[in-house]
Amino acid sequence: MAGWDAGAPGVMALPSGRLVRGRGLRAALPEGPVPDFALHLVGRRPSRVEWDSRWVRWPDFLLPRDRADAADAFREAWGRAGDERVELACGGGRGRTGTALACLAVIDGVPPGEAVSYVRAHYHPRAVETPWQRRYVRDFRG
């Protein structure tokens, strides 16, 4: 399977070279290839999609309801990103998506204390919106 185009909107390269796409579910699906796997980070069950997906119950501006399930989902997304198009998505594509992308960066080898800065530099400058989301990333061990 082909991966993402590294220059496509929302696509972030991890230090290992794995590409993942972050996006907001309230926006239209970007043109081009669809994901092979999507991790939906929302408070209510998301709409069905035509590709593999997993839901992490995660209310807006808060933290995942089940942190062990979230960590397992992040590991699955990271593993699949090795040879599949993986997308992480919340409502707006910044807070929860940025937090999850930062956790993938930790899994990929970025020190937890540097992961938020990494995502802000490589995905969106306002990713990881709340102090508790930043603390969650700092304390995340993958």
C-alpha positions in Angstrom: 0.0 0.0 0.0 1.2 3.5 -0.7 1.6 6.0 2.1 0.7 9.7 2.3 2.3 12.4 0.2 4.7 14.1 2.7 3.6 17.5 1.4 -0.1 16.9 1.7 -2.1 19.0 4.2 -2.1 17.6 7.7 0.6 15.0 7.0 3.3 14.9 9.6 6.6 12.9 9.4 7.7 11.2 12.5 11.5 11.0 13.1 11.5 7.4 11.8 10.0 8.6 8.5 6.6 7.2 9.1 3.9 9.6 7.8 0.6 10.2 9.6 -2.2 12.6 8.8 -4.1 14.6 11.4 -7.3 16.3 10.5 -10.6 17.7 11.9 -13.7 15.7 11.3 -15.8 18.8 11.0 -14.0 19.7 7.8 -14.5 17.9 4.5 -12.4 14.8 3.8 -9.3 16.1 1.9 -9.0 15.2 -1.8 -6.7 12.4 -2.7 -6.3 9.0 -1.2 -8.4 7.9 1.8 -6.9 6.4 4.9 -6.3 2.7 5.3 -6.8 3.2 9.1 -8.3 6.1 11.1 -8.2 6.7 14.8 -11.2 8.8 15.8 -10.6 10.8 19.0 -14.1 12.0 19.9 -16.6 11.9 22.8 -19.4 10.1 20.9 -19.3 7.2 18.5 -18.2 8.6 15.1 -19.9 8.0 11.8 -19.0 4.9 9.9 -16.2 5.1 7.3 -15.3 2.8 4.5 -11.8 2.0 5.9 -10.6 0.4 9.1 -11.1 2.6 12.1 -10.9 2.7 15.8 -12.7 4.9 18.3 -11.1 6.4 21.4 -13.7 8.0 23.6 -12.2 11.4 24.2 -14.4 14.5 25.0 -13.4 17.8 23.5 -10.7 19.7 25.5 -10.3 16.8 27.9 -8.3 13.5 28.1 -9.1 10.0 26.9 -11.7 8.3 29.1 -9.7 5.1 29.1 -6.0 5.9 29.0 -4.9 2.2 28.6 -7.2 1.9 25.6 -5.8 5.2 24.2 -2.2 4.0 24.6 -3.0 0.7 22.9 -4.7 2.7 20.0 -1.7 4.9 19.6 0.6 1.9 19.4 -1.7 0.3 16.8 -1.7 3.5 14.8 2.1 3.8 15.0 2.5 0.2 13.9 0.2 0.5 11.0 1.8 3.8 9.8 4.8 1.7 8.8 3.1 0.6 5.6 -0.4 2.1 5.7 -2.1 5.5 5.4 -3.0 6.3 9.0 -5.1 9.3 10.0 -5.8 10.6 13.5 -8.8 12.9 13.7 -10.9 14.8 16.3 -13.5 17.5 15.8 -11.2 20.4 15.0 -8.0 18.6 14.3 -5.8 20.5 16.9 -6.2 19.5 20.6 -7.0 15.8 20.7 -5.4 15.1 17.4 -2.3 17.1 18.3 -2.1 15.3 21.7 -2.4 11.9 20.0 0.3 12.9 17.4 2.6 13.9 20.2 2.1 10.5 21.8 3.0 8.8 18.5 6.1 11.0 18.4 7.0 9.6 21.9 6.5 6.1 20.7 8.7 6.9 17.7 11.5 8.1 20.0 10.9 11.8 20.7 11.5 12.5 24.4 8.1 13.1 26.1 9.2 16.6 27.2 9.9 17.6 23.5 6.9 15.9 21.8 4.5 18.9 22.0 7.1 21.2 20.5 7.8 18.6 17.8 4.1 18.4 16.8 3.8 22.1 16.9 6.8 22.5 14.5 5.8 19.7 12.2 1.9 19.6 12.3 0.3 22.8 13.6 1.6 25.6 15.8 -1.5 25.4 18.1 -1.6 21.7 18.4 -2.2 20.3 22.0 -4.5 22.9 23.3 -4.8 22.6 27.1 -2.4 22.4 30.0 -3.7 18.9 30.9 -3.1 17.7 27.3 0.5 18.9 27.5 0.9 17.2 30.9 -0.6 14.0 29.4 2.0 14.0 26.7 4.8 14.8 29.1 3.8 11.8 31.3 3.1 9.4 28.3 5.5 6.5 28.1 4.0 4.6 25.2 
